[in-house]
Amino acid sequence: MLLSVACGMALFFPQGGAAQQLRGFAVGGYVTNLHPAGGFDVNGEQVVVGHATTFGLAGDTQAATDSPLRDAVRVGTYVFVSGEFHGKPKILTAETVRLRDDWDWKLAGMGVIDRVICEGPEPVFQADGYRIRITAATKMAFRGSLKTLADAGTNIWLRYEGVRDKNGVLVATEAEFIPAKPAKVKAIAGIEKFEMGPRAANAEQRKLQQPAPAEPIYLNADGSLNQDAEARLYQFGGWQRIPMDPPLQARVRRVGMSLVPAYQKQLPAGHPSRIDFRFYAVDAAKFHADVCSFEGLVLIPMQMVERLKSDDQLAAILADGVAYNLQRQGARLIGDSRAINGAQLASGIAGAVVPGFFAVTALGAAAAEARIEIQMEEQRGRVALALMADAGYDPRQAPEAWRLLAPRTLPADLSSLKYPNRSGYQLGILNLQYGQAGAGEDGRAATTSR
């Protein structure tokens, strides 16, 4: 996945999603598996829980063996565990388990409204992978041609702050509605040019200085394929063959197009916000994820398709590519706002969403880039879950799909596979927002309990 858009995207990522660690604790992370005999897995580490293990919240000083939190640990819960490792393989015997209270976290970010779930005086919008409720107490602001809440709908960008309710719906304390004004991207030698950090810009410049490939490019300027016998794409310094396998390509296209938000499909041709999505399988065994370069073009290695067990799992990977393209629109929106209104609007969005972002660059480019890339991956992860659910796929298959794609070679015993970080984050979102039976259509009927 291309990450050169990182600096632009950092301006509107939610706080608190990345992995954390507390002093004095042996492991911290998302619970990825529960053991019938008592215990669970965290970040690939097996944790054993006994009668003497105490439980509490991460911010509290108190912990008890009879705490009701003992029964609150489930797949997707974020925990910190203290204790000692024993044996080979090492198993952590838990002394104290502290649960991170994600329900009370303040969430902030920005995303395009891709669906209006509930209309009325307190509407619910789907944006940025969340169901966001606007209430009478929400502090609202409107930009450009938008004047009232009645003007808000799909293809409008929503900057939000708020806290989840017990049904997993984000109740907004602040909401700013911004009209979509994406800039067009210039493609040079198959590489898109948009706002990026110095390191990424230098890397792209080195690519452009390399000799042009001798073999003809079978990709049209708009990213569509020519009708040649064997189409190839010039990607990341090498050629990737597109296999002429009609059933495979038809399946990838069918699943991919079903994930495209309805509002995108309804935009007329030539509309500045329309993304012309295309989905292809490519012969690229070294990539273990979707690949995006041209706008709307989402590629998946056919070797990875073979690992996936169902259309639900295939949808999880392709949805990441759809989410990536929406991310890219957001970065351009901020750049466009900066050009139109100077730095005021862009800085206002940045400061409200990620306080201290501009100061964090002093921590060093490498650390800042790593943090931004994690936040980008997490945003795509929760947006992909929403796209899957909207299209009728099972979002709980997403963590499994990424687990199957993670290793270089699949082991004979698939149960030994560990969940990568993005799977852990998605498990947490599933736990908080979708519950055991999934959230209700209007966000009110979910069975999620604390």
Helices and strands as residue ranges (DSSP letters): H 6-9, G 10-12, E 27-34, E 40-42, E 45-48, E 54-57, G 68-71, E 78-86, E 91-99, G 102-104, E 106-118, E 124-127, E 130-133, E 139-142, G 149-151, E 156-164, E 170-179, E 186-188, E 191-193, H 198-209, E 231-235, E 238-242, H 246-259, H 262-266, E 278-282, E 291-292, E 297-301, H 302-307, H 311-341, H 344-353, H 357-360, G 361-363, H 365-390, G 395-397, H 398-405, G 414-416, H 421-429, I 430-434
